[in-house]
Amino acid sequence: MRRSFTAILQKEFRHILRDPMTLLSVLLMPIVLVLIFGYTIKNEIENAHIAVLDYSQSHHSRQLINSLTASGYFSIQQQLRSEKEVERFFQKTTGSMVIIIPEHFDRTIMKNNYGTIQVIMDASDLNVSTTLVSYVNQVVAQYQHSLAPTATNTQAVEIRVTMQYNPKLESAYMFIPGNIALIMILITSLMTSITLSKERETGSWRLLAITPTNQIIIVLGKIIPYMLLSLLCTAMVIVLGIIIFKMPMYGNIALLLLLCFLFMFNACALGVLTSVFASTQQVAMLTCMLGLFLPTLLLSGFIFPIENMPVILQILSHVLPAKWFILALRDIMIKGAGLELLWLPVTILTSLTIVLMAVSVKRLSMRII
């Protein structure tokens, strides 16, 4: 009994050591998880992009603006000239907030020890907007104390908050676009990589080289069903979000479909690349989960603000297709943005699609040959 157990144990250890890719994937998993979660799960936001519309142009209004920037929470990206520019600021920039200081702010503060400011939030990202509102309250409270250091329970400045694009603070506005990206990664990338890795693991991969049909055509025949399944699941998520969670759909559906196709081809190309380098189905699955699913979940801005992350992770997020896909989906569905405002995400997704498809097809052809 003991000898049999020892023999089986040795055999399994030898099996693990013979497959260094699987062993490396398993050993890298805790390191990647600790680093990614450690650097992304933060509640603090620094240097949030905001705009200021200062009708007062007075000593007290400038003092308030200086208090906002000195806190480190906010970075003023633009000085607006009228309320007509508020919508344009949210549409064309990554701005999260606009502060409007009324014309008679200085006079009312000096005369009545009371004034109001308006804060307009881009509430399409609920986590960011609610956090920034709490920051504004903190800064204004400190500003009030500087106006009347000895006063207690005195509200010198009233903050009137407007949640633009999501007045009811519906969490569905945030998680539905992110869920679409995750579904496409899981179905298209994961299933593509597992399917092609299985062919290689079972030895049938070499048979592709001797078939009379073009090898790329055969591969397309294997992965197109998963692409169609991914599109079907995406449509189901959108319909359920609209019907059950009252998710708005203000934008162009054709533009939304274009983005879905672009991201789907990105995910497909990444799945093919994973299968080329993975020796087994297990390695393909682990690689997709660590290299595609987790970055999509944590580094795309789906759950945690990208501004919170270290510079290296922020740079990595810029080359992550999911970031631009989720950003564009939110803008289309919630803001009704058109192609003239989404040219950057569309251009980046198109470029990434062309590059990834070219690299994956080339590597796949070399592997088959």
N, C-alpha and C positions, 0 to 999 in steps of 0.2 A: 504493500500500500504506500509506504513512504517513498520507495524507489519510483513508483509510478507517478506519484505527485511531483517529485523532484524533476523527473523527465519532462512532464507536461509544463511545469513552471519554466524550465530552461528553454523549452521549445518556444513558448510564448515570448520570452525575453529576446530570443534570437529573431523571432518574427518582427518584433518592434524595431530592433536595431537594424534589420535588413531594409527597413523602409524609413530612411532618414527624413523624408519630407513630412510624413505623418507625425513622426516624433517631434520635429521642429515646429510644426503647426500647433501641436498640443502644448509644448513648452512655451511658445510665444503667447498663447492665449491669455494666461494670467497677467503677463507683463503688459500686453496691449490693453486689456480691460482696466487695469489699475491706472495706467497713464492717461487713457482717454477719459475715463470717468473722473479721475482726479483733477484734470485740467478743464473739463467742460461743465461739471456740476458746480456752478457758482451762482449765487443769488445777486451778487453785486454787478452793476453795470457802470462802466466808466466811459466818459467822453461820448455820450449819446448825442447824435447830430440833431440840433434844433435850429429853429429860426425865430427871430424876434421882430415884432411889429410895434415899434415904440412911437405912439402918437404924441406922447408927452414931451420927450426929448428934454427932460429936466434932471435936476440933481438926484432926486429920489429914484427916478426910473433907472438912471445909470447906475446908481448904487445897488439897486435890486438886480440888475443884469450882471454887475460885477460879482455879486454874491453867488449867482447861479454858476458862473464860469469858475470862480475860485473854489467851489465845492469839489471840483473834479468829476462830477457826475455828467456835466453837460459841456458840449462844444458847439459854439455858435457858428453855423455854416453859412448863414445868409441873413441879411438885414432886409426885411420886406418893406415895401412902400404902401401897400394897400391890402385889404382882405381878399381881393381878387387873386392875389399871388399865393394864397395859402394852399389851394388845391393843386396848383402847379408845383409847389414845393414838395408836397407829398407824392405827386405822380412822377416827377423827374429826378428825385434824389432819394437817398436812403434815410431821409429825415424822419424822426419819430414824434416830434412835438413842435408846436408853434405857440409862443407866448405873445399875447396882445396886451399892451399897456395903454389904457385910455388917455385921452388928451388932457383931462383935468386931474390926472393922478397926483401930481405934485401939490396942487392947490388943495385938494380934498384931504391929503395926508396932513398938511400943515394946519389947515383950518379945523378939520373935524377929527383928526387922528384916525382916519378911516379911509380906505381906498379899495378898489377891486381890480383884479387882473383876470384875463380870460386865458385858459390853457386848452388848446385843441390838440388832442392826441390821435395818432394813427393807431387805432385799436385793432387793426387787422392782425397784429401780433399781440395777443392778449397778455402774455407774460411780461413783455417789455413795457407795454403801456401802463399796466397796474404798478409795476415797480417804479417807473419814472414819476408817476403821480405821487407816490409816497416820498420820493426824493424832493419833489417840488414843495411838498408840505413841510419837510424838514428845513429846507433852505429858507422858505418864507417865514417859518417860525423863528429862525435865528435872526433874520432881517428885522422882524417885528421887535425882537428883544433889543436889537441895536438902536431902534427908534425910541423905545421906552424901557430902559434897563430896569427901572424900579417898579414898573407896572406888572400887575398879575391878572390873568384871565382877560386880557385885552386883545381883541382881534383887530389889529391895525389894518391888515390886508385880507380881503376875502378872495378865495380862489374859486372861480367858476369853471368847472371842467366840462369839456365837450368831447365825447368819444366818437370820433369820426370813423365811418365805415362799419362800426360795430357798436352801436349805441347801447344795445342790451348786453354787451359783454358775453356773447355766445362763444363758448370754447370750440364749438364745431368749426367756426371760421378758421381756426388755427390747425386743428388736427386732421381735417378731411384732405386738404392738399398734401400734407405730410404722409397720410395713409396711402394715398395714390402712389407716391414715390416708393414707399416701402413695398407695396404689393407688386409693383413692376420689378423691383430688384429681386424679390423672393421668387416670383414666378418665372420671369424671363431669364435673369442672370443665373439664379440657383439651379433651376431645372435644366437650362441649356448646358451649364457646366457639368452637372451630374450625368446627363444623357450622353454627352460626348466622352466624358471620362469613363463611363461604363463601357463604351465601345472599345476604348483603348485598353481597359483593364481586362476585358474578356478575350482580347486578341482579335476581335472582328474589325478593329480599326485598320489593320493592314489590308483587309479585303476591299476597302474603299479604293485602294490604289489600282486594283486590277479589274474594277467594274467598267463596263463600256460607257457608263454615264459619267458626266463631269462630276468630280468629287465635291466641288462647291455646291452643285445642285443637290446632291445627296444630303449634304449638311443642312442646306436650307430647308429641305423637306423634313428634316428632323426637328428643326427649331421653330419653324413657322407655326405649328400648332400651339406651342407655348406662348408665342407672341399674340396670337388670336385670343387665347385664354386670358392673357394679361389685359388685353383691351376690353374683353367682356367684363372682367372683374373691376376694371377702372370705371366702366360705364355704370356698373351696379353701385359702386361707392358714390359716384356723383348723383345718381338718381335717389339713392337712399338719403344722402345728405340734404338734397333739395326738399324731398317730401317729408322726412321725419324731423330733421334738425333745422329746417327752414334756411338752409344755406343759399345765399343769393347767387344768381348767375347773370351778372350785368354785362359781361363781355361777349365777344364773338365766339360762337361755338366752333367755327372752322379754325380759328386761331388756337383755341384750346386743343382741338384734335391734332393740329400740326405739332404743338409742343409735346403732346403725348406720344406721337409717332417718333419724334426726335429723341426723346428720352428712352423710349422703348428700344430703339436701335442702339443707343448708347449702352443700355443694360445688356442687350444681346451680345454686343461686341465684347463687353467685359466678361460675360459668361464664357464666350468662346476662348478668350485669352486665358482665363482661369483653367479651362479644360486642357489647353495645350501644355501648360506647365505642371498640372496636377497629375500624379502618377496613379491615384486611386480615386474612387468616388468620395471616400471619407476626406481626403485632402482637399478635393474640390469643394465639398460642403463647408469645411472649416475655413478655407480661404475666402469663400463668398461671405460667410458670416462675419469674419474678422475684417476682411478688406473692403467689403461693399455694404453689408447690412448695417454694421455698427457705425461706420462713418456717415452713412445716410441718416441714421437715427440721431447721432450726436453732433455731427459737424456741419450739418446743412442748415442750421437755424430752425429746424422743425420743433425742437423742444427747448434748447438753450440758446440764448443770444450769442451770435458769433463775436460780438464786441467784447464779451467777457473772456474770450480765449486768449492764450499766448499768441504772439505774432506768427510763430511757425504754423500753428493750427489755423490761424486766420488765412494765411497764404494757401495752405492745403485746401481749405474750404472753397477758395476761389477757383480751383481747378476741379472741384467736385461737381459733376453734372447735376446731382440732386439739389444743390443749393439754388442754382439758377432755375431749375424746373419748379421747385416749390415757390420761389419768389414770383415767378411769372404766373403760376396758377393762381396764387392769392390776388395778384393785381388784376387778372382777367375776371375772376369770379366776384371779387369783393369791390374792386374799384372801377371795373368796366374799362380797363386800359386796353388800348389798341396797339397795333404793330409799331406805330410811330413812337410809343413810349416804352415798348418792350424790345426794341431793336438790339439792345445789348445782350439780354438773356438769350434771345433767339439766335443771334450771331455766334455767341459762345457755344451754345448747344449744337448748332450746325457744324461749327469747326471741330468740336470734340467728336461728333458723330463721324465726320469724314476721316479724321485721323485714326480713331479707334477701329472703325470698320476696315480701313486699309491695313493697319497693323495686324488685326486679328485674322483677316483673310490671308495675308502673306505668311504669318506664322503657322496658320492651319495648313496651308498648302505645303509648306516645308515639312511639317510633321507627317502629313499623309504620304508624301513622296519618300 
